[in-house]
Amino acid sequence: MDIKQLKHLDALVRYGSFTRAAEKLSMAQPALSQSIKRLEQSLGVTLVDRSQRKQDSGLKLTAEGETLHQHAVLILKQVQQAESHIRSMAQLSLGEVRVAVPGMLGSFYLPSRLMAFRHKYPGLKLSLFEGGTRDALRMLEQQEVDIAIITAQDLKPEFDSKLLINEQMVVATSLDHPLAEQTSVTLEQFFQHELVMFKRGYYHREWILQQAEELGLNPKIAFETNLINLIKQVVNQGYAITTVLEMVITAKDGILALPFSPPVYLELHIAWKKQRPLSQADQAFVAFLLENK
């Protein structure tokens, strides 16, 4: 039993005879008759009552034929809906993009790009999951999202990826902080001061701890928070310093962004699992971000 045979049975019922149904299906009447016979043979039942054809009442089905036709109507409707749904997805008028992003990108890099993407593809739904870089990696590995923005260090053989940005990491200080007179800051100098840092699970926090360990130093973490605006306020008031992506610091923040010496850059890649091909909507999203870096 296949979809074509179910379509033939439905046409037979709707048009009331083999001749009229064959005409509507643009096929020869004997071919339609053979299709129905093969369907009957495959199921081991008689579907059409060929002994009671009357001009006034038309073709009649057996009890098995009536039951199969009821299923056929539902199946054909679902097939039609599925075809329509897939066509809409292929035309990017329907679909969903599920993407996990690090907090800083979600707050400072993506908003304008997400709005532009939605303007270009108003039928697509964007589901954004914001958290630490480790959260983004975990969600991608567990297939809770289809796309994630992760660090170069998190790339794995089972991922396909494209470089999204290569952003400088800077030291953020208040305007009157002792480091404010410098043009750059070494890691040793950075660790001499109290820090406000993201909680564990963020790449920046792990990177800082790793650098401190390699230097044999203990970082002075005075504040822990994942709220970027709170981090900025702590820095602005001179209570601590931090390190963030350069894009995070704006003129209205009232804080300085000083490069490390030597400079430190963070590569962020947009990644997806190789074994899970991207949908049309996901492909459009990836292409849009790469075109609008």
C-alpha positions in Angstrom: 0.0 0.0 0.0 1.4 3.4 -1.0 0.2 7.0 -1.2 -0.5 6.8 -4.9 -2.9 3.9 -4.3 -4.7 5.8 -1.5 -5.1 8.7 -3.9 -6.6 6.4 -6.5 -9.1 5.0 -4.0 -10.1 8.5 -2.8 -10.6 9.6 -6.4 -12.7 6.5 -7.1 -15.0 7.5 -4.2 -15.2 11.2 -5.0 -16.0 10.7 -8.7 -18.1 7.6 -8.4 -16.7 5.5 -11.2 -13.5 4.1 -12.6 -14.0 6.0 -15.9 -14.5 9.5 -14.3 -11.8 8.9 -11.7 -9.3 7.9 -14.4 -10.1 11.0 -16.3 -9.6 13.3 -13.3 -6.3 11.5 -12.5 -5.2 11.8 -16.2 -4.6 8.1 -16.4 -6.1 5.2 -18.4 -9.1 3.4 -16.9 -7.5 -0.1 -17.0 -4.4 1.3 -15.2 -6.6 2.6 -12.4 -8.4 -0.7 -12.2 -5.1 -2.5 -11.9 -3.9 -0.2 -9.2 -7.0 -0.9 -7.1 -6.7 -4.6 -7.7 -3.1 -4.6 -6.5 -4.2 -2.7 -3.4 -6.8 -5.3 -2.7 -4.4 -8.1 -3.2 -1.8 -6.6 -0.9 -4.4 -6.3 1.8 -6.1 -9.6 1.1 -9.6 -8.0 1.0 -12.1 -6.7 -1.5 -12.4 -2.9 -1.4 -14.9 -2.2 -4.3 -18.3 -3.9 -4.6 -18.2 -4.6 -8.3 -21.5 -6.5 -8.3 -23.7 -3.5 -7.5 -22.8 -0.7 -9.9 -25.8 1.4 -10.5 -26.1 4.6 -12.6 -28.1 6.4 -9.9 -26.0 5.4 -6.9 -22.6 5.0 -8.6 -19.7 2.9 -7.4 -19.9 1.4 -3.9 -17.2 0.3 -1.4 -17.3 -2.8 0.8 -17.0 -2.4 4.6 -13.3 -2.8 4.3 -13.2 -0.3 1.5 -15.1 2.3 3.6 -12.8 1.8 6.5 -9.6 2.1 4.4 -11.1 5.2 2.7 -11.6 6.9 6.0 -7.9 6.3 6.8 -6.9 7.4 3.3 -8.6 10.8 3.7 -6.7 11.5 7.0 -3.4 10.2 5.6 -3.7 12.3 2.4 -4.6 15.4 4.4 -1.5 14.9 6.6 0.6 14.4 3.5 -0.7 17.6 2.0 -0.1 19.5 5.2 3.5 18.1 5.4 4.2 19.0 1.8 2.9 22.5 2.4 4.9 22.8 5.6 8.1 21.7 3.9 7.6 24.0 1.0 7.1 26.9 3.4 10.3 26.0 5.2 12.2 25.7 1.9 10.9 29.2 0.9 12.0 30.5 4.4 8.4 31.6 5.2 8.2 29.2 8.1 10.7 27.6 10.5 12.7 28.0 13.7 16.3 28.8 14.4 17.5 27.6 17.8 20.9 29.1 18.8 22.9 29.3 22.0 25.2 32.3 22.4 27.6 33.7 25.1 26.2 36.4 27.2 28.4 39.2 25.9 27.5 38.5 22.3 23.8 38.2 23.1 23.9 41.6 24.7 26.2 43.6 22.5 26.9 41.9 19.2 23.7 40.1 18.1 20.7 42.4 18.9 20.9 44.6 15.8 21.8 41.6 13.6 18.9 39.5 15.0 16.4 42.4 14.3 17.8 42.7 10.7 17.4 38.9 10.2 13.8 39.0 11.5 13.1 41.9 9.1 14.5 39.9 6.2 12.7 36.7 7.2 9.6 37.6 9.2 8.2 34.1 9.0 11.1 32.5 10.9 11.1 32.2 14.6 14.3 32.9 16.5 14.9 31.0 19.8 17.9 32.5 21.6 19.5 30.8 24.5 22.0 33.0 26.3 24.5 31.9 28.9 28.1 31.0 29.4 30.3 29.6 26.7 30.1 26.2 28.5 26.3 26.4 28.4 26.4 27.0 24.7 28.8 24.0 24.1 26.7 21.7 26.3 23.4 22.6 24.5 25.0 22.0 21.1 26.4 18.6 22.2 23.1 17.5 23.7 21.2 18.8 20.6 19.1 21.3 22.6 20.0 23.8 20.0 20.9 23.5 16.3 23.6 26.2 16.3 25.9 27.6 19.0 28.5 30.3 19.1 31.6 28.9 20.9 35.3 29.6 21.3 37.9 28.2 19.1 39.1 26.0 22.0 35.8 24.3 22.1 35.7 23.2 18.5 35.6 19.4 18.1 35.9 17.0 15.1 32.2 16.3 15.2 31.4 20.0 14.6 31.3 22.0 11.4 32.0 25.7 12.0 32.8 29.1 10.5 34.8 31.9 12.1 32.4 34.6 13.2 34.6 37.2 15.0 38.1 37.6 16.4 37.7 40.2 19.1 40.3 41.7 21.4 40.0 41.1 25.1 40.7 44.3 27.1 41.1 45.3 30.7 38.3 47.5 32.0 39.1 50.0 34.7 37.6 53.2 36.2 38.9 56.5 34.9 40.8 57.2 38.1 42.2 53.7 38.7 46.0 53.4 39.0 46.1 51.5 35.7 44.3 54.3 33.9 47.6 56.1 33.2 48.9 53.1 31.2 48.5 52.3 27.6 48.4 48.6 28.1 48.4 46.1 31.0 50.4 42.9 31.5 48.8 39.9 33.1 51.1 40.3 36.1 49.8 43.9 36.6 46.2 42.7 36.1 46.4 40.1 38.9 47.7 42.7 41.3 44.2 44.3 41.6 40.9 43.1 42.8 38.7 41.6 40.1 35.0 41.4 39.3 34.5 38.3 37.3 31.9 36.1 35.6 30.9 33.0 37.5 32.3 29.6 36.5 31.0 28.3 33.2 32.2 31.4 31.3 35.3 31.3 29.1 36.6 34.5 30.5 36.6 33.1 34.0 38.3 29.9 32.9 40.9 31.8 30.9 41.7 34.1 33.8 42.1 31.2 36.2 44.3 29.4 33.7 46.6 32.4 33.2 46.9 32.9 36.9 47.8 29.3 37.5 50.5 29.4 34.8 52.0 32.5 36.5 51.8 30.9 39.9 49.4 33.7 41.1 46.2 33.7 43.1 43.6 36.0 41.4 41.9 38.4 43.8 38.3 37.8 42.9 36.2 40.3 44.9 32.9 40.1 43.0 31.2 37.4 41.0 28.3 38.1 38.8 27.0 37.2 35.3 25.2 40.6 34.9 27.4 42.6 32.6 25.8 45.9 33.5 26.5 45.2 37.2 30.1 44.4 36.3 30.4 47.7 34.5 29.1 49.6 37.6 31.5 47.9 39.9 34.4 48.9 37.5 33.0 52.4 37.1 33.0 52.9 40.9 36.6 51.8 41.2 35.8 48.8 43.3 37.5 46.3 40.9 38.7 45.8 37.4 37.8 43.1 34.9 38.5 41.8 31.4 35.8 41.7 28.7 35.5 41.8 24.9 36.3 45.2 23.6 32.8 45.5 22.1 31.3 45.6 25.6 32.9 49.0 26.5 31.0 52.1 25.2 31.7 55.8 25.7 28.7 56.2 28.0 30.1 53.6 30.5 32.6 56.0 31.9 35.3 53.3 32.0 38.6 52.6 30.2 39.3 49.7 27.9 43.1 48.9 27.9 44.7 46.2 25.8 46.7 43.5 27.4 50.4 43.4 26.7 50.9 41.3 24.7 47.4 41.6 23.1 44.9 38.8 23.7 42.2 38.0 21.1 39.2 35.6 21.4 38.0 33.7 18.4 34.3 32.9 18.4 32.9 30.4 15.9 29.4 29.6 14.8 29.1 25.8 15.0 26.7 22.9 14.4 26.9 19.1 14.5 28.0 17.4 11.3 25.6 14.5 11.8 22.7 16.9 12.0 22.3 18.8 8.7 21.2 22.4 9.1 17.6 23.2 8.1 17.0 25.9 5.4 16.2 28.4 8.2 19.5 27.5 10.0 21.5 27.9 6.8 19.9 31.3 6.2 20.8 32.4 9.7 24.4 31.3 9.4 24.8 32.9 6.0 23.3 36.1 7.3 25.6 36.4 10.3 28.7 35.7 8.1 27.6 38.3 5.6 27.0 40.9 8.4 29.9 40.4 10.7 
